[in-house]
Amino acid sequence: MSGITIAVDGPGSAGKGTVARGVARALGYQYIDTGSMYRALALFALHKGVSWSDGPALAALAAALRFHFRWDGDHLRVEVDEIDVTREIRDDAIGRGASDVSIHPEVRTTLVALQRALAREGGVVMDGRDIGTVVLPDAALKVFLDAGIDERAQRRHEELLRRGEQLSFAHVRAGLEARDRQDTEREHSPLVAASDAIHLDTSDLTIRQAIDAVLALARERERTRSAP
């Protein structure tokens, strides 16, 4: 193994993707954005005419897709079947589709198997909503990031405005609340902190402070693992 496995979970816009990417870059680890896999599945299903409510068909489609994550300077590119979908999957409607497709147990089973295969060699930072509880229950470090709903909505609203999407703050906040309910109340793999996860509230932290906090934890776990 080239390093430890790090699981980063949390609700939307809590900062888990930004923090996980920063930690992976600092440690020289592979970064796997599992949320992008669900978003990409929703996108490809839309293009291929597969209903987001058809679990078996979605699972079959997921099994046929080939996911690849690569760095382009400081930016992570997401490629599926050699097609760069980085921008398309960030669309707000595709985000809602990701939540819809993720409720199907057969879809989660298929993608979890792919995610575990990607993490098999270690040296991985993986973020999502069920990493520490389902995908990598034996991860050396589990972190659950959170922030207040208004702070998360503000971050998401600003992100959308930067991309030219003119949605109201109230609309964005309501969307996050709906996603939170769907994620926490779904029957299979709900969003919940692992019992051994370290909680980190990012509401009042800068990106750098949040990354440094997780880095300190990761380096301590690395030292523990390498100790005789």
N, C-alpha and C positions, 0 to 999 in steps of 0.2 A: 504494500500500500504506500502511496506517495503522500498521504496526509490523512487527516481526520474527516469525518462527515459532519456537516453543520446543517441543521434544520432551522429555517426561519419561517415562522407562521404569523398570521395576523389578518385582520380585516382589511378591506380595500382602503388605499391611501393612508395606511399607517406608516408607510415608509419602508416596508419590507424589501421591495425590489431594489430601491436605491441603496439601502444599507447592505443587502446581500451582495449586490454587484461590487460595492466598494470594498467589502471584506474579501471577496474572491480575488479582486485585483491586487489587493495588498498582500495576500498570502500566496498568490500565484496558483490559485485553485480554479477548477472548472466551475462555472456558474450555470445553474439550470433553473430557468423560470418556468415552473409548472403551469402557472396561470396562462402563459402564452400558448401552451399546448392545448388547453381547453378553448382558448380564443381561436386558435388556428383551426381546431376541429369545427367550431361553429361557423367559421368563415368558409371552409371547404364544403361543409354540408350545405350551406346556402348556395354556393356556386354549383353544386352537383344535384340540387333539388332534393336533398335528404332532410326530412322534417326534424326539427330540434326535439320533437316529442317521441321520435322513433328510436328507442334505446338500442335494440339489436342492430339496426342499420347503421347507427352512429358508431357502435362498437366495431363493426366490421370495417367501416371507413377509417376509424382511428388506427386499427391494426395495420392498415395498408399504407399509412402515411409515414414518411421518414423525416424526423426532426433533426435540425442541426443548429447549434448556437455558436456564433463566432464573434470575436471582437473586431470592430472597425475603428481603430484609434481608441477613443474612450467610449464608444457606443457599441452596444450589443445588437447584433443583427440576428433575426430569427428567420430561418429558412425551412421551408417544408417542401419536400419533393423538389429541391433545388430552386424554389421560388422564394424570393425575399418578400416576406409578409409583415415585416416589422411595423410599418405604418398602418397598414390596413387593419391589423388586429387591435389597434388602439382605439378604433371607432367605438363610440359609446353603445351603439346598438349591438355590436359584436360582443362587447362586455356583458350585456344582458343575455346574449345568446350563450356565452360561456357558462353563465349561471344555470341556464336552462338545460344545457347538455350535461352539466356536471351532476345533475340529480339522479341520473340513470346508473344503477349499480354496475351494469355490464360495461359502461363507458369507463367508469372509475377503475374497475378491475383491469381493463386493457391498458389504460394509461399509467396506472400504478406500476404494472409490470415493466413498461418501457422506462419509467423513471428510476426504478430500482436497478435496472440493467445499466443505465447511464452512470449511476453512483457506485457501481460495484467495486471499482478500483480505489475508492477513497479520494481524498483531495478535492472534495466537492462542497460547494455551498448551494443548497437548494431551498427555494422559497415557494410558499403556497399557502394553503389553508388546512391541510391535513398531513403535513410532512412529518412532524414529530410524533403524531399519533398513529398514522397508518403507513405512510410510504417508507419512512426511515425510523421506525420505533427504537432502533438501537443506535441512533446517531450519537456521536461523542458529545455534541453540544446542541441543545435545543433552546431556541430563543423565541419568545412570543412578544411581538411588537404590537403596541396599541397606541391610540390617541383619541381624544375627545371627538365626538361626531362633528362639531362645528369646525374644529381644526382640520379634520380629514376632508370635509366638504370644501373648505377654503383651498386646500392644496389641489384637490381634483378640479375645482372650478378654474383656478389659475392655469393648470395644465391644459384644460380644454380651450381657454381663451388664447393661450400661446399658439395653439394649433388652428386658431381661427374659428372655433366652434362657439357660437354665441348662445349659450344656455344660461338661464338665470341661476343664481346661487341656490334659491329655493328648490329648483328642479333637480340640481345636482345633489343637494342634501337628501331630498326625498328618494332619489335613486340609490344612494348609499344605504339609507335605512332599509329600503326594500331588499337590497342585496344582503345586508347583514341578517335580516330575518330569514331569508331563504337559505343562507349558508349555515346559520346556527340551528335551524329547525328541520333541516332535511334529515331523512331517516338514515342514509348511508354516509359515513365519513363527514359528520357535521364539523363546522368550525368550532374547535375547543382547544384550549391550551393543554399540552401534555402535562401530566402530573409532575414531571421532573423538568419542565421548561423554566427558564429564567424569564421573568416578565420585565419588559422595558417600555415605559410610557415615553413616547417621543414628542408629546404635545409641546413641550418647552425646550426641546433640544434642537440644535442645528444639525444638518446632515452630517457634518464632520464629527460632532460630539456623539451622535448615535453610532456611526461607523467605528469610532475609536472605542466606544464602550463594548461593542461586540468583538472587536479585534482583541481587546485585552482578555476577554473570556476565552476566545479561541486559542490564543497563544498560551494561556495557562493550561488548557486541555491538551495542547500539543506537548507541552513540557511534561505533563503528568503521564501521557502515553509513552514518551520516550525515556522516562526515568527507569533506572534498573530495578 
